Amino acid sequence: MHTKVAANALAMKRWLGKAETALGNHSDRLNAINIFPVADGDTGTNLYLTVRAAARSLVLTDDQPAPVDVGEVLATAGQAAMEEARGNSGTLFSVFLCAAAEPLAGHTRVTSTLLSAALNRAQIRAWSALSDPVPGTMLSVMEAAARAVAAVDAAQDGDDSNHALGLALDAAVEGALAAVIHTEEQLDALQSAHVVDAGGVGMLLILDCLRSAVLGEELQNELLDGLHGYDVSDPHIHAAMPVDDGVEVMCTISLSPLNAATLRQRLDEIGESVIMSQVGSGADPAGNYRWRVHVHVPQPDQAVALIRSLGEPSQISISELALPRDPDMDAVNTGGHER
């Protein structure tokens, strides 16, 4: 029985702090198995930097009261993560976090039922953010965790006890682990290299950090034992893969819903890995919403011109997909991408 449950706003803050540390510790191993769909070895770095932005947005000054609204805490963290999201994995986690906050708004405590609603909203929003979502990635891990929690909540018939929440969190991690193992069978590239999906493993770590923070228990390091490829760090598996040409373009931009739909359609025509997700929930006086945009294109000029034709982007970044493959690079760096 779980006896140290603290499912409040401070637990959410603790969750993201734990996730920052765990991803920092595991970033090199995640980078080593990052081969799909771009073998550029930076999923761990991108997830770490994105979660770090979320965690550090919750650091309080001495004169700030401790937060009590669980949804408000996660919304703050999600928006910070979205503004500084790195790569595909970081962007999808940011979408996940922002969406998870919505069913929790106004609540001071997470229950099994609320957790189920949050994870389900989050995985649906993450799947929909991508123009061409692919099973066998962190999306499948998010979905499996949400389904596992929903099954527990249904079996508990809406029980709002700490015991039911503990069972739900256990199920989330167990479901995520099973989905991670299954990723190797779902994608030909992973099967050929005999590895599991890097983003999926990162999501598993994040969910185990949530379980740990709420239940007051240690991380389950044995979860990673036996995951195919995960014990490899030198040389990185991705280093033997073909180099990918092209660039990643990311920015934040204010657009009307119609212009946002137009931008997504046109980016789909010229690029790949298109992710568009709303930042925040409110429109400005002109009826525009803020969007985070991510796309892989052969050359940046056409994509940038297209974006600028519909609005004025901020935080625009353009980076090569084919990064230098130096085995002596720091495990955590400030550049990089993966789809």
N, C-alpha and C positions, 0 to 999 in steps of 0.2 A: 504494500500500500504506500502511496506517495504521501509523505507527512510534512514536507517543507514547501508546499505550493504557494507561490506568490505571483498571481496572474494579473498584476496591476500595471500602471503606466511605467513605474520604475523597472519592472521586469522586462518591458519592451526595450527600454534604454539599455539594460544589462544584456539583453539578447544581441543587440547590434554591436555592442562593445566586444562581446565574446566572438561574434562572427568576424569582426575586424581582425582580432588576434588570430583566430583559427585560419582565416584565409591568408593572412600574412605568413603564417608558419607553413602553409601548404601550397603557396603560390608556385614554387618551383616545380613541385610534383604535378600540379595541375597543368602548368605550361608544357611539361614534358609530353603529355598525352593529347595536347590540343592539335588534332589533325583534321577535324571536320568543321565546316566545309573548306576552311582555309587553314592550311598547315603552317601557321605562323607563331605558334607557341606562346600565347599571351593571355589565355583565358584566366589563369590564376591572377595575373597582374591586374587585368581589367576588373575582375570581380572584387579583388582586394581594394583597389582605389575607389570603386563605386560605393562599396559598403563603408569604407572609411569616411567618405563624405557624409553618408547617412548618420553614422555614429557620432561624428564630431559636430553635427548640427544640433545635437541634443545636449552638448556640454553646457552646463548652467553657470552663470556668474553668481557671485556671492549674494546679490540682492534679488535673484530670481527665485520665486517659489517653486517647489517640486511639482511637476505636472501630475494631474490626476486623470485626465481623459485619455484613455488608451488610443482611441482613434486619432485624436489630435496629435499625439506623440508620433505615431506612425505616418501621419500625413506630412508632418514637418520633415521627418527623416526621408520620406519618399520623394518629396519635392527637391530636397537637397541632393539626393542621389540622382534624380533625373537631370538636374542642371549640370552635374559633373559626371554623368554616366560615361563609361569607357566601353567601346566595342559592343558587340551584340549581346554578350552575356550580361554586362553591366546594365545595358539599356533594358533588357528583359527583366532583370531583377528589380530595377527601379519601377517599371510598370507593375510588377507583382506587389511591391511594397505599397505603392500609392493606392492600388485597388483594394488590397487587404485592409487598408485603413477605413474604408467607407462603411462597411457594416459595423465597425467597432466605434464609430463616432458617437459621443455622448455616454459611453460606458466606462465605468471605472474598474471593471474586472472582466477578464476573458472567461467564458464558459465553453464547454464542448460544443454547444450549438452555435455560439458566436464564432468560435474557431473554424467550424465547418463552413459557415457562411463566408468568412473572410478568405479562407483558402480557395473556396470555389470561385468567388468573385475574382480573386487574383489570377488563378490559372486561366479562366476564360478571357480575361483582359490581356494576358500575356500572349495567348494563342492568337487573339484578334489583332494585336499590334503588328504582327508580322504579315506582310502581304503573301508570303509563301511559307507558312509554318511547316516544319519537318518533324515527324515523330522520330524518337530515338535521340532526342536532345534534352536539354533541361526543361523544355515544355512538357515532355512526357513525365518527367520526375515531379513537376509541380502538379500535374493532373493526377498522378497516382497517389500522391500525398493527400490531395483534396478528397479523392474517392474513398480512401481508407478512413479518413476522419468522419466523412459523412456516414459510412457504414457503422462506425462505433456510435455516433450520435443517435442514429436511428435505433440501434439495439438498446441504447440506454434510455430511449423514449424521452428525450429532452431533459435528462437529469443535469442539474446545474451544479453538482457537487465537484469538489476538487478531485475526487476519485475518478469521476467520469472524464474530467479534463486530462488527468494523467493517462488514462487509457487511450484517449484520442491522440495525445502527443506521441505516445509510444507507437500507435498505429501509423501516424504520419511518417515517422522515421522508417518504420518497417516497410511501408509502402514505397517510400522513396528509394530505399536500398534495393528492393526487388526491381524497380524500374531502371535504376542505374545498371544493374547486372544485365537487364534485357536490352539496353541500348546497343550493346555489341552485336546482337542478332538483327537489329533493325536497320543498321546502316552498313552498306558494303565496305565503305572505307574503314570503319572501325573493325569489322570482321576480318578484313585482310591484314590489318596491323595487329590484331588480337589485343585490342584495348577497349575500355569503356569510354563513354563520352565525358570530356573534361567539365563542361558546363553542368552536366548532370551530377557529377561528383561534388562540384562546388555547391550546388543546391542542396545536396544531401548534408553537407557540412553545415550549411546555414540552418537547416531544419533541426539538426541535432543540437545546435547552439540554442535554438528556441526552446527545445525540450529541456535542456540543461538550465537555462535561465529561469524558466517558470517552475520547474520541479526541484530546483536546488541540488541537482545531481551533477556528477562529472560528465564530461563528454565521453561518448562511447567510441574510443579510438579503434576498438576491434572491428567496427563497421567496415573499415577500409581494408582489412586483412583479406587477401585473396582477390581483390579487384584486379582484373587483367590489365597489366601495364603499369599499375600504380606504384609498384616498387622500383620502377626505372627512373633514374634522374640524370645519369650521365652515361652515354650521350642521350640527348633528348630524342624521342621517337620522331617528332615532327621534323627534325633536321635532315632526315633521309627522304622526305617527301618533296615532290616537285615544287618549285617556287611559284607563288601566285602573283600575277601581275595585277595592277590596278591600285586604286586608292579608296580609302574610306572617307566619306564626307559626313560630318555631323554638325548640327546647329540647333538653335532654339529660335522660333519665329512665331509671330502672332498672325493668325489667319482666320477667316470666316470658315464655317463648316464646309461651304461649297469650295472655297479655294484649297482647303485642306484635302478634300477628296480629289480635286484636280491635281494637286501636287503629288499625292500618292500614285495616282494613275500614271502620270507622266514619268515619275521616277521608276515605276515598274517597267516602263517601256525602254528605259536606257540603262538600268542597273539591276543589281541583285541585293538580297538581304535588306529590303526596305522595311524599316520600322518607323511608325509614326504613332506617338502617344501624347495625349493631352497633359500639360503641366498645370496643375491646379484645376479648380472646378468652375471658376467664374469667368464670364465674358467681360471685356472692357467696354467702355461706353459706346464704342463703334460696333460691338457685337462680335469682336474677334476673340479667339482663345489662343493661349500659348501652347505650342507644340514642340516636342523634341523630335528631331528628324535624323535618321541614320540610313546611309545607303553605300553600297560598294559599286563603283563605276570604273571603267577603263581609264578615263581621264576626268579631272575635276571640272574643267571649264563649263561643259554643257550643264552639269548638275547645278553648279553654283549660279549660272545664268538663269536657269529655270527657277531656282529658289528665289532669286532676287526679283524675278519678274512678277512674283506674287506678294512680296513683302520684303521687309528689311531684317535679315537674320542677325542674331547675336551669337556670341560664343561659337563662331564657326571654326571648325578645325578640319584640316586636310592632311592625311597621313598615308604613307605607302603601306600597302598590305604586305609586301615582301620586305620584312625587316632583316637586318644583318643577323646571321645565325652564329653568334659568338657564344660558345659554351661557358665563357668566363663572365658573361653579363650578369649583373645583379639579379637576384630572384625577383625583386620588386623594383620596377622602373616606372617612368612616367609616360612612356609612349606605348604604342602598340594597339593591335586590333585583333579581333577575330570575328567571324560572322556569328 
